[in-house]
Amino acid sequence: MAFFTGRSRLNGATGGFTLVELLVVISILGVLASVVVLNVIGFVDKGKVEAKAVELKHVHTAVGLYRLEGNQIASETTVGPGNNGIVAPWLTGELKYYWGIDTDGSVYPMLFASNLTALDGFTSVGGWTAGPGGLTAGGVESSLVATDGNWDDFTFETTATFSSTDGFGMLYRSDNDASNGYVLQFDPVLDRLVVLNVANGAEIASVGMPGLSGQHSISVSVSGSSHTVSVDGSAVMNFSDGTYGSGTVGLQSGSNANFTGFTVSPP
């Protein structure tokens, strides 16, 4: 009696798989792949939900502690320029937290923020007047800096309203008495933005801005020795300088320029 082990094939061929077997294997692999993909997508979605939950917990804690200490409810206009959604100006004692709410509803931390209706958190010199309409120096040579600021890489942004004859400056990586650091100035005589070394007045970089006036969002982003100056979200100047590596931020003005926003955010 003969026994056969293995498969018989047409024309005496042995080994390999039949078409049916291959289809079965492919079907099984397809099912397994579907299960894996669905599980991966589920983990990604779960991670996003958990991240948002952590963000909201931080905001809830900040707002709650603000209410306990200040006996008032923090709102989107408690701190921050206009209605950009900055909440929870501080927690307790010297520890301060600032949170921004983006247009898509996401929450992100900020280093410092003020709507400039008051001078809380600033060291100021000169004739600054702060109120519901924002901050102005009223033609008196004035400067102010964020008192507790000491950052290396960040984006500093302010919303300024000015005429073609109003000069002003944005200090960054500055010391608390504004004697060292950088200053971005609007030069109304030469119609340009220029960055100077505060200590010696040396010009570092400049760009012509003819006809610049009205209300504009002006920002400076620094990362290492890289500097980017933007007007209304568009970069107008890029340069490299490593003279100062960290410090606070502030404003200078001797004109009637008005400021309604002041934010410092991570790079």
VEXLUMGU-948298 format. One record per residue (C-alpha): residue in one letter; z negated, y negated, x negated. Coordinates in nm, 3 decimals, padded with zeros to 5 digits, always signed. Layout:
! residues N
> r / Z / Y / X
> a / Z / Y / X .
...
***
This chain:
! residues 267
> r / Z / Y / X
> m / +00.000 / +00.000 / +00.000 .
> a / +00.099 / -00.333 / -00.143 .
> f / -00.118 / -00.642 / -00.111 .
> f / +00.018 / -00.995 / -00.146 .
> t / -00.192 / -01.285 / -00.272 .
> g / -00.049 / -01.630 / -00.250 .
> r / +00.224 / -01.770 / -00.027 .
> s / +00.571 / -01.640 / +00.019 .
> r / +00.854 / -01.897 / +00.007 .
> l / +01.215 / -01.883 / +00.100 .
> n / +01.446 / -01.770 / -00.174 .
> g / +01.150 / -01.621 / -00.358 .
> a / +01.000 / -01.960 / -00.461 .
> t / +00.622 / -01.977 / -00.502 .
> g / +00.365 / -02.263 / -00.532 .
> g / +00.376 / -02.616 / -00.385 .
> f / +00.301 / -02.728 / -00.030 .
> t / +00.482 / -02.697 / +00.296 .
> l / +00.588 / -03.008 / +00.489 .
> v / +00.323 / -02.941 / +00.751 .
> e / +00.052 / -02.924 / +00.487 .
> l / +00.165 / -03.254 / +00.333 .
> l / +00.164 / -03.423 / +00.675 .
> v / -00.187 / -03.296 / +00.742 .
> v / -00.312 / -03.426 / +00.404 .
> i / -00.145 / -03.766 / +00.457 .
> s / -00.300 / -03.790 / +00.803 .
> i / -00.646 / -03.714 / +00.666 .
> l / -00.604 / -03.973 / +00.387 .
> g / -00.491 / -04.227 / +00.645 .
> v / -00.801 / -04.168 / +00.856 .
> l / -01.028 / -04.193 / +00.551 .
> a / -00.858 / -04.515 / +00.438 .
> s / -00.906 / -04.666 / +00.784 .
> v / -01.275 / -04.581 / +00.779 .
> v / -01.319 / -04.731 / +00.431 .
> v / -01.132 / -05.052 / +00.520 .
> l / -01.330 / -05.100 / +00.840 .
> n / -01.658 / -05.050 / +00.654 .
> v / -01.559 / -05.294 / +00.378 .
> i / -01.458 / -05.559 / +00.633 .
> g / -01.784 / -05.503 / +00.812 .
> f / -01.983 / -05.559 / +00.493 .
> v / -01.788 / -05.879 / +00.416 .
> d / -01.854 / -06.016 / +00.765 .
> k / -02.217 / -05.910 / +00.742 .
> g / -02.250 / -06.090 / +00.409 .
> k / -02.107 / -06.411 / +00.557 .
> v / -02.344 / -06.394 / +00.850 .
> e / -02.643 / -06.334 / +00.623 .
> a / -02.541 / -06.627 / +00.398 .
> k / -02.519 / -06.860 / +00.698 .
> a / -02.855 / -06.734 / +00.820 .
> v / -03.014 / -06.823 / +00.485 .
> e / -02.855 / -07.169 / +00.494 .
> l / -02.978 / -07.233 / +00.846 .
> k / -03.326 / -07.110 / +00.753 .
> h / -03.338 / -07.367 / +00.471 .
> v / -03.227 / -07.644 / +00.705 .
> h / -03.476 / -07.535 / +00.971 .
> t / -03.756 / -07.539 / +00.714 .
> a / -03.654 / -07.878 / +00.577 .
> v / -03.624 / -08.039 / +00.918 .
> g / -03.953 / -07.887 / +01.032 .
> l / -04.145 / -08.010 / +00.731 .
> y / -03.984 / -08.352 / +00.763 .
> r / -04.108 / -08.369 / +01.120 .
> l / -04.459 / -08.261 / +01.018 .
> e / -04.490 / -08.516 / +00.741 .
> g / -04.296 / -08.804 / +00.890 .
> n / -04.392 / -08.746 / +01.254 .
> q / -04.030 / -08.786 / +01.359 .
> i / -03.726 / -08.568 / +01.403 .
> a / -03.458 / -08.574 / +01.134 .
> s / -03.110 / -08.639 / +01.267 .
> e / -02.761 / -08.664 / +01.124 .
> t / -02.819 / -09.033 / +01.064 .
> t / -03.165 / -09.000 / +00.910 .
> v / -03.010 / -09.003 / +00.563 .
> g / -02.654 / -09.035 / +00.447 .
> p / -02.347 / -09.256 / +00.484 .
> g / -02.217 / -09.293 / +00.838 .
> n / -02.216 / -08.971 / +01.036 .
> n / -02.136 / -08.725 / +00.759 .
> g / -02.416 / -08.496 / +00.871 .
> i / -02.672 / -08.532 / +00.595 .
> v / -03.015 / -08.422 / +00.718 .
> a / -03.369 / -08.367 / +00.592 .
> p / -03.418 / -08.648 / +00.339 .
> w / -03.734 / -08.499 / +00.194 .
> l / -03.982 / -08.218 / +00.224 .
> t / -04.329 / -08.289 / +00.088 .
> g / -04.473 / -08.506 / -00.185 .
> e / -04.233 / -08.562 / -00.471 .
> l / -04.008 / -08.268 / -00.380 .
> k / -03.691 / -08.385 / -00.210 .
> y / -03.406 / -08.189 / -00.054 .
> y / -03.081 / -08.314 / +00.092 .
> w / -02.843 / -08.107 / +00.300 .
> g / -02.486 / -08.182 / +00.400 .
> i / -02.306 / -08.034 / +00.699 .
> d / -01.934 / -07.997 / +00.637 .
> t / -01.664 / -08.045 / +00.899 .
> d / -01.647 / -07.668 / +00.952 .
> g / -02.020 / -07.651 / +01.021 .
> s / -02.118 / -07.502 / +00.685 .
> v / -02.434 / -07.628 / +00.518 .
> y / -02.448 / -07.721 / +00.151 .
> p / -02.715 / -07.869 / -00.076 .
> m / -02.687 / -08.222 / -00.212 .
> l / -02.865 / -08.372 / -00.511 .
> f / -02.932 / -08.712 / -00.353 .
> a / -02.819 / -08.912 / -00.051 .
> s / -02.887 / -09.242 / +00.121 .
> n / -02.726 / -09.445 / +00.397 .
> l / -02.848 / -09.756 / +00.210 .
> t / -03.026 / -09.903 / +00.513 .
> a / -03.342 / -09.907 / +00.299 .
> l / -03.421 / -09.896 / -00.073 .
> d / -03.645 / -09.588 / -00.058 .
> g / -03.581 / -09.366 / -00.358 .
> f / -03.428 / -09.647 / -00.566 .
> t / -03.543 / -09.870 / -00.849 .
> s / -03.380 / -10.207 / -00.785 .
> v / -03.345 / -10.542 / -00.959 .
> g / -03.199 / -10.860 / -00.811 .
> g / -03.117 / -10.975 / -00.461 .
> w / -03.031 / -10.657 / -00.275 .
> t / -03.055 / -10.674 / +00.104 .
> a / -03.063 / -10.341 / +00.290 .
> g / -03.035 / -10.299 / +00.666 .
> p / -02.846 / -10.128 / +00.948 .
> g / -02.519 / -10.269 / +00.814 .
> g / -02.571 / -10.124 / +00.468 .
> l / -02.648 / -10.278 / +00.131 .
> t / -02.531 / -10.605 / -00.024 .
> a / -02.633 / -10.818 / -00.321 .
> g / -02.537 / -11.142 / -00.148 .
> g / -02.373 / -11.290 / -00.456 .
> v / -02.681 / -11.241 / -00.678 .
> e / -02.647 / -11.027 / -00.992 .
> s / -02.825 / -10.706 / -00.892 .
> s / -02.855 / -10.341 / -00.990 .
> l / -03.025 / -10.031 / -00.856 .
> v / -03.054 / -09.668 / -00.963 .
> a / -03.179 / -09.350 / -00.799 .
> t / -03.533 / -09.336 / -00.934 .
> d / -03.569 / -08.960 / -00.979 .
> g / -03.210 / -08.885 / -01.079 .
> n / -03.142 / -08.686 / -01.394 .
> w / -02.824 / -08.482 / -01.357 .
> d / -02.553 / -08.370 / -01.595 .
> d / -02.255 / -08.252 / -01.385 .
> f / -02.208 / -08.402 / -01.037 .
> t / -01.993 / -08.609 / -00.803 .
> f / -02.122 / -08.955 / -00.718 .
> e / -01.960 / -09.122 / -00.417 .
> t / -02.011 / -09.450 / -00.235 .
> t / -01.838 / -09.620 / +00.055 .
> a / -01.772 / -09.985 / -00.031 .
> t / -01.627 / -10.273 / +00.169 .
> f / -01.505 / -10.560 / -00.046 .
> s / -01.246 / -10.835 / -00.079 .
> s / -00.999 / -10.875 / -00.364 .
> t / -01.246 / -11.117 / -00.530 .
> d / -01.560 / -10.900 / -00.505 .
> g / -01.652 / -10.728 / -00.830 .
> f / -01.898 / -10.437 / -00.837 .
> g / -01.989 / -10.131 / -01.042 .
> m / -02.101 / -09.769 / -01.007 .
> l / -02.347 / -09.656 / -01.273 .
> y / -02.355 / -09.290 / -01.370 .
> r / -02.528 / -09.084 / -01.637 .
> s / -02.738 / -09.396 / -01.671 .
> d / -03.099 / -09.445 / -01.772 .
> n / -03.347 / -09.591 / -01.524 .
> d / -03.316 / -09.948 / -01.650 .
> a / -02.934 / -09.936 / -01.650 .
> s / -02.916 / -10.020 / -02.021 .
> n / -02.730 / -09.705 / -02.124 .
> g / -02.471 / -09.483 / -01.956 .
> y / -02.134 / -09.539 / -01.793 .
> v / -02.030 / -09.793 / -01.533 .
> l / -01.714 / -09.779 / -01.324 .
> q / -01.628 / -10.137 / -01.236 .
> f / -01.381 / -10.294 / -00.998 .
> d / -01.239 / -10.589 / -01.191 .
> p / -01.104 / -10.837 / -00.933 .
> v / -00.955 / -11.064 / -01.200 .
> l / -00.728 / -10.798 / -01.351 .
> d / -00.697 / -10.587 / -01.033 .
> r / -00.812 / -10.267 / -01.197 .
> l / -01.082 / -10.003 / -01.214 .
> v / -01.236 / -09.979 / -01.558 .
> v / -01.502 / -09.750 / -01.709 .
> l / -01.728 / -09.911 / -01.968 .
> n / -02.007 / -09.801 / -02.199 .
> v / -02.305 / -09.991 / -02.057 .
> a / -02.482 / -10.018 / -02.392 .
> n / -02.208 / -10.209 / -02.574 .
> g / -01.953 / -10.302 / -02.307 .
> a / -01.679 / -10.102 / -02.479 .
> e / -01.389 / -10.006 / -02.252 .
> i / -01.336 / -09.631 / -02.226 .
> a / -01.061 / -09.602 / -01.964 .
> s / -00.892 / -09.812 / -01.695 .
> v / -00.624 / -09.802 / -01.426 .
> g / -00.447 / -10.081 / -01.243 .
> m / -00.531 / -10.107 / -00.870 .
> p / -00.336 / -10.410 / -00.740 .
> g / -00.432 / -10.524 / -00.391 .
> l / -00.737 / -10.299 / -00.368 .
> s / -00.966 / -10.438 / -00.096 .
> g / -01.115 / -10.342 / +00.240 .
> q / -01.326 / -10.029 / +00.293 .
> h / -01.279 / -09.741 / +00.050 .
> s / -01.456 / -09.426 / -00.057 .
> i / -01.486 / -09.433 / -00.436 .
> s / -01.617 / -09.140 / -00.637 .
> v / -01.678 / -09.032 / -00.994 .
> s / -01.692 / -08.663 / -01.085 .
> v / -01.826 / -08.559 / -01.425 .
> s / -01.830 / -08.212 / -01.576 .
> g / -01.915 / -08.191 / -01.944 .
> s / -01.701 / -08.458 / -02.112 .
> s / -01.444 / -08.463 / -01.830 .
> h / -01.444 / -08.763 / -01.591 .
> t / -01.239 / -08.805 / -01.273 .
> v / -01.231 / -09.124 / -01.066 .
> s / -01.101 / -09.100 / -00.709 .
> v / -01.028 / -09.353 / -00.436 .
> d / -01.023 / -09.222 / -00.078 .
> g / -01.008 / -08.865 / -00.207 .
> s / -00.712 / -08.915 / -00.443 .
> a / -00.767 / -08.901 / -00.820 .
> v / -00.658 / -09.223 / -00.990 .
> m / -00.804 / -09.176 / -01.337 .
> n / -00.888 / -08.880 / -01.562 .
> f / -01.031 / -08.908 / -01.911 .
> s / -01.263 / -08.740 / -02.160 .
> d / -01.576 / -08.890 / -02.317 .
> g / -01.899 / -08.722 / -02.425 .
> t / -02.115 / -09.021 / -02.520 .
> y / -02.364 / -08.956 / -02.239 .
> g / -02.442 / -08.608 / -02.109 .
> s / -02.686 / -08.671 / -01.824 .
> g / -02.872 / -08.939 / -01.633 .
> t / -02.907 / -09.103 / -01.296 .
> v / -02.663 / -09.301 / -01.080 .
> g / -02.666 / -09.645 / -00.922 .
> l / -02.485 / -09.962 / -00.823 .
> q / -02.422 / -10.305 / -00.974 .
> s / -02.300 / -10.611 / -00.790 .
> g / -02.298 / -10.986 / -00.812 .
> s / -02.066 / -11.033 / -00.516 .
> n / -02.065 / -10.989 / -00.140 .
> a / -01.942 / -10.629 / -00.155 .
> n / -02.113 / -10.409 / +00.105 .
> f / -02.213 / -10.045 / +00.055 .
> t / -02.278 / -09.804 / +00.342 .
> g / -02.294 / -09.466 / +00.171 .
> f / -02.442 / -09.316 / -00.143 .
> t / -02.426 / -08.943 / -00.220 .
> v / -02.466 / -08.723 / -00.526 .
> s / -02.347 / -08.365 / -00.488 .
> p / -02.310 / -08.066 / -00.720 .
> p / -01.972 / -08.035 / -00.895 .
***
